[in-house]
Amino acid sequence: MATTNQGNTTRNTQSGSTGSLSVLSRQSGSTHHSSVGVGPKFVPALSEDEAIGQARLLKALADPTRLRILSLLSRYEGEVCVFEIVESFTLEQPTISHHLRILRDAGLVDCRKKGLWAYYYVRREALNRARDVISGIVS
C-alpha cells in the first residue's frame, strides 16, 4: 500500500481513494472551478481599481440632493458661492458642505476660495466621464 504525496492531496495508489482531497475541497470551496490551466470563461472588462473609481463617481450621483446641487451649478455656468447654494436648499449648511465634499471627492465639482467663501463649479470632464461609464455598461 504505497501513498504518494502530491502537493496538499494524499492519494492511496492501491485503492484510488482521495480521502484528503474531499477535506481540502470543502475548505477551499467547490472543486469544479479549480481546473488547472483553464482560465475563467468570463472576465470582467474593468479592473478592481477602475470599478472602485467608477463606483465612487456613480455613488456621488446617486443622491437627490447631490443631483440638485449639480443641476444648480450646471445652470449657472460660472462659480456659485457656497452661501448661495445653502440659500437654495432647505438643508443646513453642514449638510450641504457634506454633499459638496462627496461631489468634490468624486471629482464632479471643484472650488476656489476667495476670502471666507468657497465658490463651486462643475467639472465638465467628470460629467462626461460619468456619461461614458454609463454608456459602457449599456452597450
C-alpha positions as CSV (number, residue, x, y, z in Angstrom):
1,M,0.0,0.0,0.0
2,A,2.0,2.9,-1.3
3,T,1.0,6.5,-0.8
4,T,2.1,9.4,-2.9
5,N,2.0,13.0,-1.6
6,Q,1.5,15.5,-4.4
7,G,1.0,19.0,-3.1
8,N,-1.7,19.0,-0.4
9,T,-3.6,15.9,-1.6
10,T,-2.7,12.4,-0.4
11,R,-3.7,9.6,-2.7
12,N,-3.7,5.9,-1.9
13,T,-2.4,4.3,-5.0
14,Q,-3.9,0.8,-4.2
15,S,-7.5,1.8,-3.7
16,G,-7.5,5.0,-5.7
17,S,-9.3,6.9,-2.9
18,T,-8.7,10.6,-2.3
19,G,-9.6,11.0,1.3
20,S,-7.9,14.3,2.0
21,L,-8.9,15.8,-1.3
22,S,-12.5,16.0,-0.2
23,V,-11.4,17.7,3.0
24,L,-9.4,20.2,1.0
25,S,-12.3,20.8,-1.4
26,R,-14.6,21.6,1.4
27,Q,-12.2,24.1,2.9
28,S,-11.4,25.9,-0.3
29,G,-14.8,25.8,-1.9
30,S,-16.1,23.8,-4.9
31,T,-13.7,21.7,-7.0
32,H,-15.4,22.4,-10.3
33,H,-13.9,25.9,-10.5
34,S,-10.3,24.7,-9.7
35,S,-9.3,23.2,-13.1
36,V,-5.6,23.5,-13.6
37,G,-4.5,25.6,-16.6
38,V,-8.0,26.6,-17.5
39,G,-9.0,30.3,-17.2
40,P,-12.4,31.6,-16.4
41,K,-15.0,31.6,-19.1
42,F,-16.0,35.3,-18.5
43,V,-13.6,38.0,-17.4
44,P,-14.7,41.5,-16.2
45,A,-13.8,44.3,-18.5
46,L,-12.9,46.5,-15.5
47,S,-10.0,46.1,-13.2
48,E,-10.9,46.3,-9.5
49,D,-9.3,49.8,-9.2
50,E,-11.3,51.0,-12.2
51,A,-14.5,49.6,-10.7
52,I,-13.8,51.3,-7.4
53,G,-13.3,54.7,-9.1
54,Q,-16.4,54.3,-11.2
55,A,-18.5,53.2,-8.3
56,R,-17.4,56.3,-6.3
57,L,-18.4,58.5,-9.2
58,L,-21.8,56.8,-9.6
59,K,-22.4,56.8,-5.9
60,A,-21.9,60.6,-5.8
61,L,-24.5,60.9,-8.5
62,A,-27.0,58.6,-6.7
63,D,-28.3,61.1,-4.3
64,P,-31.2,63.5,-4.9
65,T,-29.6,66.4,-3.0
66,R,-26.3,66.0,-4.9
67,L,-28.1,65.8,-8.2
68,R,-29.9,69.0,-7.3
69,I,-26.6,70.7,-6.4
70,L,-25.1,69.6,-9.7
71,S,-28.1,70.9,-11.5
72,L,-27.8,74.3,-9.8
73,L,-24.1,74.5,-10.5
74,S,-24.6,73.5,-14.1
75,R,-27.4,76.0,-14.6
76,Y,-25.1,78.9,-13.6
77,E,-22.1,78.2,-15.7
78,G,-19.6,80.1,-13.5
79,E,-18.8,79.7,-9.9
80,V,-21.5,79.7,-7.2
81,C,-20.8,80.7,-3.7
82,V,-21.4,78.1,-1.0
83,F,-23.6,80.7,0.7
84,E,-25.8,80.9,-2.4
85,I,-26.0,77.1,-2.6
86,V,-27.2,76.9,1.0
87,E,-29.8,79.5,0.4
88,S,-31.2,77.4,-2.4
89,F,-32.0,74.4,-0.2
90,T,-33.9,73.8,3.0
91,L,-31.0,71.9,4.4
92,E,-28.5,73.3,6.9
93,Q,-25.0,74.5,5.8
94,P,-23.2,71.4,7.4
95,T,-25.4,69.0,5.3
96,I,-24.7,71.0,2.1
97,S,-21.0,71.0,2.9
98,H,-21.1,67.3,3.4
99,H,-22.7,66.7,-0.1
100,L,-20.3,69.2,-1.7
101,R,-17.3,67.3,-0.2
102,I,-18.6,64.0,-1.7
103,L,-19.1,65.6,-5.1
104,R,-15.6,67.1,-4.8
105,D,-14.0,63.8,-3.7
106,A,-15.6,62.1,-6.8
107,G,-14.2,64.9,-9.0
108,L,-17.6,66.2,-10.1
109,V,-17.1,69.6,-8.7
110,D,-14.3,71.8,-7.5
111,C,-14.0,75.0,-5.6
112,R,-12.0,78.2,-5.5
113,K,-11.6,80.1,-2.2
114,K,-12.0,83.9,-2.1
115,G,-11.5,85.2,1.5
116,L,-14.0,83.4,3.7
117,W,-16.1,82.0,0.9
118,A,-15.7,79.0,-1.4
119,Y,-17.0,79.2,-4.9
120,Y,-18.0,75.9,-6.5
121,Y,-18.2,74.9,-10.1
122,V,-18.9,71.8,-12.2
123,R,-16.0,69.9,-13.7
124,R,-17.5,69.0,-17.1
125,E,-14.9,66.4,-17.9
126,A,-16.0,64.4,-14.8
127,L,-19.7,64.6,-16.0
128,N,-18.5,63.3,-19.4
129,R,-16.6,60.5,-17.7
130,A,-19.8,59.6,-15.8
131,R,-21.7,59.5,-19.1
132,D,-19.0,57.3,-20.6
133,V,-19.2,54.9,-17.7
134,I,-23.0,54.5,-18.1
135,S,-22.7,54.2,-21.9
136,G,-20.0,51.5,-21.4
137,I,-22.3,49.5,-19.2
138,V,-25.3,49.8,-21.5
139,S,-23.5,49.0,-24.7
